[in-house]
Amino acid sequence: FKAYNLDARDFIKMILEKEDVIANHFLMNLPMTSHLFLDAFIGSIPSRYTAMPMIHCYCFSNAPAKHKKLVIEKIESVLGTKIDIKSCFKIRQTASQTKEYAISFLLPESVGR
């Protein structure tokens, strides 16, 4: 195990460029901003990857209703395409109108390549 102190975009790029590593899962665990770093995956998956990685993204929603819809829209807006959600569930309610969700999805091939 090795700890890194890098910007999320730099870390994603570094991991994907390592020839001896195939990262199958990426955990984006800063709910306020994690979805904003998903653009680092656009066009970044090397050809040596035989499958797209699973992305686990934590997001806040402060919508008055339809929280899941809002967090999914945040992710799709950054990636520029629809995502195939494998899992989406509420982690906790952090304030009267704010909920934290965890969303897992396979990075679309059209985004990663």
N, C-alpha and C positions, 0 to 999 in steps of 0.2 A: 504494500500500500504506500502510495506517495501523495502528499498533499500539494496542491497548487494554489497560487494566489494570482489568478489570471482573470481578465474579462471573459465573460461567457463565450463571446464570439471567438476570441483567441483560443480558448480552451477547446472548443468544438473543432476548430480548424486543426489544432495541434494533434488531437486524438485521431481525427480522420486521416491525417497525413502519415501517421506512424505505420510503417510497413508491417510491423510484427503484431499489430493489434487490429482486431475486428470488433468494434463496439456494437453490440446488439441492442443495447438499451441506453437511452439518455434520460436522466431525471432533471427536470427543470423545476427547482423547488423554491423560487422566490415569487410568491403568488402575485405580488404587485406588478412585477415587470417581466416575468419569465416568458410570456407569450411574445414579447417584443424582440427576444433574442432568437426566435425560431427562424428568422431570415438567414441566419448563419448556415442553415441546412440547404438553402436553395442552390442547386447545382454543385453541391460539395461532396456528394457520395462517390468515392472512387470506384472504378470498374471492378476492382478485386472483391468488392462486396457483392455477394450473390443474392442478398436480400436487403431490403430497406430496414433500417433500425426502427425499433419501437420507441416512441417518444412518450414520456410521462410528464405532463405539464400541470403544475398547480397554478390556479388562477382565482382571483377575487371577482365577485360580481356584486355591484351595488344597485342593480336594477330593482324596481319595486316588485316585479314578478318575472317569471321565465328566466331564472338565473342560469340554468344550463344552456339555454339558447344563446344568451349573451356571451358566455365564455367560449362556446363553440364558434360563434361569429368572430370573436377576437382572434382566435387562432386561424380561422379560414381567411380572415382579412390579411393577416401577415403573410401567410403562405400563398395566397392568391388562388386557392382552389378549395373544393370540398374535401373533408377528411372522413375516413371510415373509422368511426369511434369504436374501440374495443371495450372501453370502460369509461364511465363518467359517474362520479358520485360526490355527494357533499361530504367534506371533511368536518367542517364546523361553521357555526355562525359567529362571526367576529364582532358584529355590531348589529343594531336593530335592522338595518337594510343590507348588510354586507355578509356574504357567505363565501367560504373558500371551497373550491372544487378541485378534484383530481381527474384529469382526462388522459386516457391512454389511447394512442392511435399509431398505426404503422405510417411512417413517412411515405406519402405518395411517390411512386416512381417518377411521375412527371415533375415533382418538385426536387427530388434528390439528385437526379441526373442532369 
